[in-house]
Amino acid sequence: MRQQQETLTIETHGQSLVEFTADVVRIVQASGIQTGLGHVFCRHTSASLLIQENADPDVQRDLLAFFRRLVPDGDPLFIHRAEGPDDMAAHVKAALTQTTLTIPISNGRMMLGTWQGIYLFEHRTRPHTRQVVVHIAGAD
């Protein structure tokens, strides 16, 4: 079994979905692995990962709107506000989504569907620098 690992740095501009599918595709191709798994891990507690539609930007806008309504910044329910009114809301949003993704690899390509993209879901209102670890394991 062969393995390859790389840490990506992703700059965000506040609450948004940042697609980084092309970066993961590049890592998979560089690995030379034909059959295996790609594992993607977000190293943060106030951001998360999604596989989501990448064809219509309205999908990303609607997801942001839904999560803002579901878990509003500054909700008086929350005590933890060490870094501002969006702090605990960001942690809840990350808990409701996921910090890891696993994607099968076949014939040297990720088995994503036609309209699927890999996104970092930034839950904080201010820009952040995020790290995502991509680990590829499999056989040539």
N, C-alpha and C positions, 0 to 999 in steps of 0.2 A: 504494500500500500504506500502511495506517495501522499505527501501533504504540502500545503503552502499556506502561509498566513501573512496578512498585511493589515495594517491599521490605516484607515482612511480618516482624514480630517475634513469635516464638513462645516462650513460657515453658514449660519442661519441669520435671518433678518427679522426675528420675532416669530410670533405664532404663524406657522406655515408648514406645508409639506414640501420637502426638498427631495427631488428624485435623484438617485445615484445609481440607477441600474447599469449605466454604461461603465462605471468604475468596477462594479462586481463582474460584469462581462469580461472586462480587460484582465482581471485577476484570474478568472476561470481559464481564459485562453492562455495566459502566461504559464499556468500550472501544467499544461499539457495533459491534464487528467481527462479521460474520456467518459468514465463511468464512476459516479460517486455522489457526494453530497457537498453542498455549499452551506456553511453555517455563518450567519451574520448576527453580531452581538453589539448592542448599544451600551456604552459604558457610562450611562447617566440615569438618574432617577427622575428627571423632569423632561425627558424626551423619550420617544419610543420608535418602533419600526412598524411599517405596514407594507403589505403587498396590495396594491390598489390600481384601479384603472388609470392609464396614462394617456388616453386619447382625448378626453373631454375635461378641460380645466374646471368646469362647473362641479365635477365630482369632488375635487379638492376643496373648493369654496364651500360646498354643502357640508362636507365633513367638518371643516373648521367651525361653521355656524352651528352644527349639531352639538359638537363638544363644548362650545361656548355656552350654549343654552343648558346642556346637561350638567356641566360643572363650571359655574360662573366664577370668574376671578373676584376675589374679595368677599366671597360668601361668608356671612357672619357665623355660620356653623363651624368654620375652621379657626383653630387657635394658632397654628403654626403659620407665622408670617415673617420669618426671619429675613427673607430677601424680598419682601414686598407682597402686595395683595394677590399676585398671581402664583405665589410660591406653592401653597398647599394644593391649589387647583391643578397645577402642573403635575404634582406627584399623583393625584387621584387619576388624572387622564392617562398617565404612564401606567398606572396599575390596571386600568381598564383595557389597555391595549396590550402591547407585548414589547419586550426588549430583545427577543431573539427570533430569528427566522431560519428555517431549514428548507433548502430548495434542492431537489434531485438534479443530477447532472447526467446527461445521456449524449453520446456522440460528441463530447466536448462542449456541450451547450446546456445552459440552465433550462429546465423544463417549464419555464413561465408560459402562461397563456398569451394569446395574441395581444391583448390589451393590458396585461399586467406589468406594473413597474414596481421597483423597490424604493421606498420612501423613508426618510427620517422625518418623524412627526415632532416638530418643535412645539412645546407647550408653554414656553415662557414668552413674555411680551417683548423682552429685550433681545438683541442679537447675542448669539453664543457661538463658541467654537466647540464642536462635538467630535467625539472619536467613536468610530465604528470599526470593530474587528471583523475581518472576513477570513474564514478558515475553510480551505478546500481540501477534501480528503477523498481518495479513490485510487483507481488504477488506470494505466495508459490504455 
